[in-house]
Amino acid sequence: MFKIIGADGIEYGPVSADQVRQWIAEGRADASTRIHAEESKEWMPLGNVPEFSAAFAAKPPPPPPPGGSVAAQLQPMHGALADTYIARDYDVDIGRCLSRGWELVTARFWPNVGVTALIILVTLAVESVPVLGIIALFTISGVFLTGLNWYFLKQLLNETVTASDAFAGFSLAFGALVLFTLIANLLTVVGCLLLILPGLYLLVAWMLFGGLLILDKQLDFWTAMELSRRVVTHHWFQCFGLFVVALLATLAGVLACGIGLFVSLPVATAAIVVAYQDIFCERAR
């Protein structure tokens, strides 16, 4: 028996292998659909499960989209997904997010602090290189940060996690995350140049959950950005409050001789991941 995560982020199952094959044939599940066997806690793309390789081989390729390019079809995709999450509604309880984030970090304190320290040091090393540092800030910084989010999300979902998961963005969605970081940063800067408020709005709406949506839902960068923006806008001030508290916690760690950052950053990151799970995941909490 298997469980899968649908395109709406909701967990379905347990279902039989025959039911999964039927969903593949009907186009309701594809190679990127997350699945795991009931006896396992490890989620993986459906296309990586040998048991269903024949089902994908037998499925005819989808017809080309009528009346336009594939890009033209992406516009309604994030809209339909956003409507699903907005209809479920959500509440960002900042105190609860911080409390659960602290519990998550302290449950594996030294590994979590060590992985965070490694991410910080590698990021600083890359960004300290003349010229390359500026490019890295606007491109691969989001890959590092999303990897750290992914590392804590897997822990929150009780999945097997290793230090390599913190660098998963480089292997699973490097191109999409680089484009996400570049476009989000550039458009946020433009928004700040025009008026501070548009830039602040876009910073929170895009950057809070956009990277995780790329890795967790395996979305393209623009669909993830717009899905994040539309869902965050539904309760923007709550999300903004979480963003500010996470930022202040991180800055407090910097002011504590810099060493505190190795604790404050993972707690702030885990708090945001808790909010992400509450909004975008229908899994055991």
Secondary structure, DSSP 8 states (H G I E B T S, - for coil): -EEEE-TTSBEEEEE-HHHHHHHHHHTSS-TT-EEEETT----EEGGG-GGGHHHHHHS------TTS-HHHHHHHHHHHHHHHHHHH-----HHHHHHHHHHHHHHTHHHHHHHHHHHHHHHHHHHTSTTHHHHHHTTTHHHHHHHHHHHHHHHHTT----GGGGGHHHHHSHHHHHHHHHHHHHHHHHHHHH-HHHHHHHHHHHHTTHHHHHHHH---HHHHHHHHHHHHHHTHHHHHHHHHHHHHHHHHHHHTTTTTHHHHHHHHHHHHHHHHHHHH-BS--
